[in-house]
């Protein structure tokens, strides 16, 4: 038998086995009934995430992610998302992946969900440090170039007045901004037209973008449609009454938004973001908290060998000349990365396996938008890893590593999408119940809760609505005609069931 076939079969068996292990875990987690007959759980707890496959990031990114995890002590998935997104921001300017004539940018979009205190900034800062340093240098040079351009324009105008020649007006220098945190889609298009053509939408407080003008109810669909065109083909339409129309070609947009859970839950249940395909283009991660287990580490990441190598490689990529379409200043025409023969066979096998699992009875049926883009995500991730590893093609090992990473993100989609939303009444009821359990209260009364309880029940009407939820679920029993509590007769008193009963 052809050795390529044997090797491809072995790699596919490993990848398929991973898919099957993931599927079995998900089937068990999603089918397992809640324990305890009464009281009824207010919410079904999300199953824990699988361990993030940090080794699959490869020889440049994995050691850097481990260094950040060791020193910052944030979750592994948060560190992995940070370095992979940063790598995509750099790599997308140099190459595309092509499979059977289908060309795919190396732009990756990542959404990482973590509460305050999970060290989102602490993880993202070292991951982006080299890119921000490069950007600062370019912006300084841009200031000098702008002054030179103004002088050239003045000279051009003088010559035009004196001689009337038909020389073209000097072109302004390209705006070197690489990272933006809270743009409008119009502002982003303008920056791509007047800049280098490569951009990153990165924010460790992604709620500012999600809750801002660009994603408001009136502008959300326009924004996500415009961004999606950049992810798909690096193209966009820009038609404005003030400055005419333009078709944008050869641009690249990477993205990493870190979101608070309350913001992420709304997004993960937003029919527009799901139906339009914006979320399906994102690699989602909601890692478990490491809070309470983080001891201070007296190390500087600036002196860490893995981080030094990671930053040096990003700098090399950033300084490498970009390939541009003929006659343009900033329309990218990146080189093509092709899959080796055994890599192609493995990728096709993974594509078909993921497709099979999207059947109505398959574990990916409920996350079909994500699963339908998974094969392309594997190709894109593999392309980013290949550029970081300084390869001229994509081999089977790289496809296998990319498949492991994308499989993990598919698992996150199955775990989170459609199950993470908690109605306000239920969320508030959980807060009140937790407040009572923390204080080991067996009886509470209305004035006590309104004065001292969680902020969500600081009005009488809200309190009675929330306590009604706890009553219906068996966590609270209202005492008819009230009772004496805290030395006085109270009209509205509830017995609270202890945590152990749930």
N, C-alpha and C positions, 0 to 999 in steps of 0.2 A: 504493500500500500504506500502511496505517496507520503513522504514524511510531513509535508505541509498539512495533509488531511489528518494525519495522526495527531500532530501538535495542535491543530485547530480543534479537533474533537476533545482533546484533553482539556484545553482551555475552556471550551464551551461547557464541558461537564462540570468544571469548577464553578463557572458563573451560573449555570442552571441550578446547581446544588445550592448556591447562595440564594437565588431567587426562591427556591422551594423552602429553604429554612425560614426565610423571611415570611413567606406565605403562611407556613404552618404556625409561626408565632402570632401573626396577625389574626388568623382564623381563631386561634385559641383565645387571644386577648379580647377580640371583639364579640366572641360568642359566650364567654364566661359570664354567668349571671352574677349580679351583685350579691354578696354574702349577707346573711341576716334577714329575717322575715320582716321585722318591725323594730324601730321606725324605718320608713322607707328612705333611701338615700335621696338627697336633694339633687345631686348631679351624679352622673357616672364618671368616676375618675378616668382621666386619660391614661392609657397604658404607658409605661415608661419607654423612652426611646431606646433603640439599640445603640450599642457602643459605636461611636463615630470611627470609621475606618481610616484613621489618620495616616497609616503607612502607605495607603493607596495614593497619597499625594506625591510620592516619588522622592528622589534624592535631593531635590532643592527645597521643595515646599514642606515636606513632612518634618525634617529637622527644625525648620524655622517655626512651624506650628507647635512642635513639642517644646521648643525653647520659650515661646510666649506662654504656653500653658504652664510650664514649670515655674516661671518667674511671676507672671501675673496671676496664675491660678484660677483662670476663668475656664469654663467648660471647653472640652476638646473641640466640639463642633463649632463653637464660636471662633476659636483660633483657626480652625481649618477653613471656615467660610471667609475669614478675613484675608488669609494669604492667597487663597484660590481666586477670590474676587480681584485682589490687587494684581495677581499674575495675569488675569484676563485683561485688565485695564491696559497693561503693558503689551501683552502678546497680540491683542486684536489689531494693532497697527502694522504688524509685520506679515501676517499669514491668514489664509482661509483654509478650510477643509473642503475637499471635493470628493464626492462619491457618485460615480455614474453620471457625471455632468451636473449634479446638484451641488451648488457652492454654498457653504455655510460660514458666516463670520465666526470668529473666536470670542465674540461678546457673550459673557455670562451675566445673568441677573441672579442675585442672591437676596433672600429675606431671612434675617435672623431675629428670632423673638426671644427677648430676655427682659426681665424686670429691672428696675433701678437697683444699683448695687451689684449687678452681675459682671461689672468691669468690661462693659462694651467698649468704652473709650480706651481703657487700658490695653485691650487686645488690638483694636483697630489702629491705634496710633503707631506702634512699631511696624505693623504690617504695611502701612502707607508712608512711613517716614522717608524712604528714599524717593518716592514719587513726589511727595510734597517738597523735598529739598530740591529736586530737579525743577519743579514748577517755579519755585522761588527764584532760582537762577535765571530761568527763561523770562520771567516777568521783569527782572532787573534789566536784562538785555533788551527786552521789548520797550522799556521806557526810553532807553538811548536810541533805539531804532525809530521810535515815534518822533523824537526830536529831529533826527536826521531826515525823516520823511517830510516833516513840516518845512524844513529848510529846502528840500528838493522841490516841494510844491511851490514855494515862493519863487524859486529860481525858474521853474517851469512857467509860472504865470508871467514873470518878467520877460522871458524869451517870447512867449506868445504875443504879448503886447508889442514887443519891439520888432519881431520878425514875422509874426503870423504863421509860424510853421505848424504842421499837422502832427507833431509828436504826441504820443499818448501820455496822459497824465500819469505821474508815478503812482504805483500801487502801494497801499499802506502795508506795513508788516503784519504778519498773521498773529492773531491773539493767541498767546501760549497757554491760556488757562486749561488745566487738565481735569481738575476736580471741582464739581459744583454740588451744593447740598440742598438747595431749595429753589430750583428754577421753575419758570413757566415753560410750557412747550414752545411758545414763540421765542422766548429768550434763548432756549437751548438751540433751536434752529438757527437763530441769528449768530450764536457763538460758533456753531459748526460751519456756517458759511464763511465767517470771517476769521476762523481759527485754523488749527492744524487738521481738523476733521476727526479728531479722536477725543472722546470725552468720557468722564466717569461721573455718574450720579451716586455719590457716596455720602452717607450720613450715619453717625452713631446715635442720632436722635431723629430717626426717620419720620416720627410723628409730625415734625414741622413741615415736611413735604406732603405727607398724606393728608394732613389737616389744613394745608395751605391753599392758596388761590388756584393752583394748577389742578388740584384734586377735589375742588369744591363741587357741589352737585351740578352746577351749571357747566363746568369745564371738564369733569372727570372723563367722560367718554372721549372727548376730543383729545385729551392728554394721553390716555392709555392707547388710543388708536395711533396717535403720532409716534409714541415711543415704540409700539410694537412693530411699526414699519422699519424702524432703525434696527431692531433686534433681528427681524427676518432677513432684510436685504441691505441694510445700511442706506436706505432711501427714505425720503419724506417729501411731501408737498407743502409748499409755503405760499399761501395766497393771502395777501393783505391789501386793504383799500389804500393804505398810506404808502406802501413801498412796493406795490406790484406783486408779481407772481414769480416763484422760482421753484424749480425741481431740484431736490438735493440728492446727489449721488455720492457713493464712495465714502460714507461716513461710518463711524463706529461708536457704539455706546455700551459701556459696561455699567453695572449697577450693584450696589450693596447697601441695602437699607436695614438698619437695626431698629426694631420696633418694640415698644412696650406691649405687654399682652393685651391690654384693653383695646389698643389700636389694631393689633394683629387680628383679634377675634372678629372685629367688624369687617376687616378686609377679607378674611377667610370665608365669610358668609355673605359677601357682597355679590349679588347676581350679575352686576355689570362687569366687575373685575374677573369673575369666573367665566361668564358667558363670552366676553370679548377675547379671552385668552391671555390677559395680562398676567394673572397669577400663574397660569400653566407654564409660562416661560421662566418662572422663578424656581431656583433651588431653595427649598424651604428647610429651615432648621429651628427647632424649639428645644434646646438642650435642657437637661435637668440642672438645677441650681447647684453651685458648689459652696454657697454661703454657709458659714459655720465650720468649714473644714479648711480654711485658707490661713496658713501660717506665713508670716512675713518671710520673704526670701531676699537676702542681702546680695543681690546680683544685679549687674547692669547688662541689659540686652545689647547695648552698644559694643560690649566686649565679648559677646558670645560668638563663637566661631561659626555656628550655623546661621546666625543672623547676619554676620558679616558676609558670608558666602551668598546668602539670599539677596541682600541689598546690592552686592556687586553684580549679581546676575540681572536684577531689575535695571540697574544703571546701564549695563551693556545693551539691553533691549531698547531702553529709552533713547540711547544715543545712536542706535543703528539707523541708517537712512531708510526712509519709507519709500516704497515703490508707488509712484503716482501715475495716473492716466496722462497720456501725452497731451501737452498743451495746457495742463492745469497746475495750480499751485497746491491744492489741498484735496483733490479727489483721489482717494486711495484706490490702488489696484494691487492688493497684496499678492505675494507669491502663493502658490497652491501647495498644500500638504496633501499627499496621496497616501492611502493605506497600502501597506504591503499585502501580498496575496493572502497570507494566513490571518492578518489583521482584518481584512475584508470579510473573510469567511466567518470569523468570530463575531464581527459586527452584525452581519446578516443573521446569524443564528440568534444573537441577543435581540435584534429587531423582531424576529418572528416569535420568540418566546414571550416578549412583552406584549406583542399583539394578541397572542393566544390568551393571555391573562386578562385581556380587556373584554372577554366574552361576558354575557349577562351573569353567569355564575362565577366568574373569576374575581380574584381579590383586587384587581385594578378597575373593576367595572364602575365603582363609585368615584374614581379619580381619573376617568378616561381623558379629560383634557391634559392632565399631567403625563399620563402614560403614553398618549399619542405623540408627545414631543420627546419622550425619553430617549429614543434611538438617536435623534439629532443632538440631544444633550450629551450623550456619550461621545459622539463625534467631536463636539465642541470642546468638552472637557479634555478629551484625548489630544486635541490640537494644542490647547494651552499647555498641557504637560509636555508635549513634544517640543514646543518652542522653549520652555524653561529648561528642558534637558538638552537643548541645542541639537535637536535631531532635524534631518532634512525630510523625514517621512514619519509615518505613524506605524509602529510595529504592534504585534499582537499583545505584548506585555503591557503596552500603554493603553490599548483598547480594554484589556482586562481590568486594569486599575481604574480607568474611567467608568467602566461598567459597575464596579464595586461601589464607587462614589454615587453614581446616579441611582443605583438600586437602593442605597441608604436613603437618598432623598425621596424616592418613591414611597418607601416605608413611612417617612415622615408625612407625606401627603395623605396616605391612607389613615394614619393615626390622627391627623389633625383636622383635615378639611371636612366641614359639615358637622363635626362633633365638638368643636371648640367653643361654639357660641353658647353663652349662658344668659337667659333672659334676666332683666334687671331685678325683678322680684325675687328670683331664685338666688342671684348673687347677693342681694341685700339680706335675704334670709340666712344664707351661709355666714355672712359677717356677724349677724346678731347671735346665731347659735355658737359660733366660735368665740365671741366675746363672753357669753355665758359660761361656756366650758372652760375657758382660760381662768375664770374667776371661781370655778367650781360652784356656781350658783344653781340651786335646785328650785328656787322660786324667784320670779322677777315681777315687778309691777310697772305700769305704764309710765308713771312720772320718773321712775329710776332710769328707764331706758331712754326717755326723751331727754333727760338732763345729762346723763352720763354715758349712754350707749354710743354705738358707732354713729358717725355723721349721717348715714343713710336713713336713720329713724329719728331725726331731730324734730319732726312734727307729728302730732297725734294721728292725723289721717294716714301718713306713711307708715307709722308704727303698726296700726291695726291691719293694714294691708299685708305687711311683712309677717306679722304674727299669725295671720290667717294661713299663710303658706306653711309655716311651721306646724300649725295645728293639723292641716290636711295631710301632712307627711308624717304625722305621729311624733314629732319632736317636742311639741308643747301641748299641754292640756289646760284650757281655761277653767278657772274655778268660778263656778256660778255664784253670784252675789258677792264676789270678792273675798278677801281674807285680811287678817292682820299681818302686816309685814313691816319691819323696821319701826315697830312701836306704834303703828297707826293702821286704821282700817283702810284698805285700798279697794277701789271699785273694780279695777282691771288687773287681775293677777293670773300668772301662768306658772304651772309646774313644768320644769325643763327636764327632759330625759337625759341621762348621762351619755357621754360619748361611747361608752362600752356597749350600749344597747344597739348602736348602729353598726 
